[in-house]
Amino acid sequence: MKGKFIFNHRIAPTFFHLGIHCPEIAEKAQPGQFVMVRVREGGDPLLRRPFSFYRIRKKHVEIMYEVVGKGTQIMSAMKKGEEIDLLGPLGKGFTITQGMKKAVLVAGGAGVAPLLALGERLKGTADLTLYLGAKTASGLLSVHEFEALGKVVVATEDGSKGYRGMITDLIEHKVKVKMHGLHLFSCGPRPMLKKVSAFARRNGFPCQVSLEAYMGCGIGACLGCAVKVKTGKGQADYLKVCTDGPVFESSTVVFE
């Protein structure tokens, strides 16, 4: 279906914040799901690209994207009123359950993208804290948006802002392991998710992770986004990030 650009703002040197008017998708979208985008008709670029819902409104959705290739370069030059082809909402989003007293969101770099919509959905029902990590201060995204929802703690590898080091080192010291009703949610690079998952497992916290993967179709046909998971009794299998995820219980994912 077609969506119409309502804004397309640069928010960092290579990152943009895009609003798309598309009521049919907005009314069904859930935090953690995504949309497949075709920037123009024809075969160049050939494939659609997946983007998480950054914000979900009544009649429009918002995504945050980085300019990394031809498709996103074309998107970055598009103006208000232009149309784009959308397929969605797709995938399995975050599961929000009763009894969540405290939600800890852990993001690495652009991993904030699916977590803002989640934070806005949880506001008022759970005490929110975002742990945001990046290589340097310029890579810290959406800090002000998250500050409107709860507490924000940042870490940079070079020490240019906040704690000097990895965000996963920081949660080891800051997150109270005896907090009843605490749930972890995370998105970012696989090595970070592996450490967050291990922290949750050691301390008995429920933890959901949003996985990033290359997707050719977004509907489970191409099998290009398979992820290794545990199926029980020490066995492993593969699921598709696009249809079985992108959100998984961290304890089921095999991080290699």
Protein Blocks (a to p, Z undefined) as FASTA:
>chain_A
ZZddfbdcdfbfkbccdddddfklmmmpcghiacdddfbgcjbdfbdcddddfbdcfkbc
cdddddfbfklmmmmmpcehiacdddddedjdddddehiabccdddehjlmmmmmmmmmm
mgojaccddddddfblklpghklmmmmnmccddddfklpgcjeddfklmmmmmmcfklgh
iacdddddfklmmmmmmmmmmnopacddddddddfklnopnopmcccddebjhiacdddf
klmmmbdcfklpccZZ
